[in-house]
Amino acid sequence: MTTTNKPQTISPRMLFRSFAIAEMFTWAGLITALVLRAFDVANLVPIAGGIHGFVFLCYSATTIFVSVNQKWPLRLGLTGLLLAIIPFATVPFEIVVDRKGLLTGDWRLAPGGEAPHGFIEHVQAWVLRHLLLSVVLLVLLVTALFITLLAATRLSMLPTVLIGIAYGLLVMAQRRWGDPSGLPA
């Protein structure tokens, strides 16, 4: 008897759950490091803070990616992002959206799925068609963003760097897809 196995892919639910839990653990590590530093036991804050910052950025990217796929209302996606700032809040958020059925299903914009509409869905469809390349590019992007933000905070230039990054992304989007805001020039 021959069976065909469907290729194993990680579902939106598992991806979101993994990063929500990772965010919770890195919060615990950072808080522990802060307590140890306060009692002059050890200064592990740079290490724990770096790990937490990297996972925070990954959780943020995952939240955006899953919210687009699941067609969450904007306020729900923003809530998921904002709750990453509150220690341990990502896991209760994940539990609530999962219980409401907002994490069910597969990747709707994957090959053979729905046709993408708009800039963000086109990006997500491209990512799902070029998964390995996308993962490599995302890791490089998150790493570059992490290093840039780390350097900027040390130089007290964080607001300038964030504005520059946002402007650069907007210019790239306009060159590729035209004005993504849909507003007249």
Secondary structure as GFF3:
##gff-version 3
##sequence-region A 1 185
A	DSSP	alpha_helix	12	38	.	.	.	ID=ss1
A	DSSP	alpha_helix	45	69	.	.	.	ID=ss2
A	DSSP	alpha_helix	74	82	.	.	.	ID=ss3
A	DSSP	three_ten_helix	83	85	.	.	.	ID=ss4
A	DSSP	alpha_helix	90	99	.	.	.	ID=ss5
A	DSSP	alpha_helix	118	129	.	.	.	ID=ss6
A	DSSP	alpha_helix	131	154	.	.	.	ID=ss7
A	DSSP	alpha_helix	158	177	.	.	.	ID=ss8
###
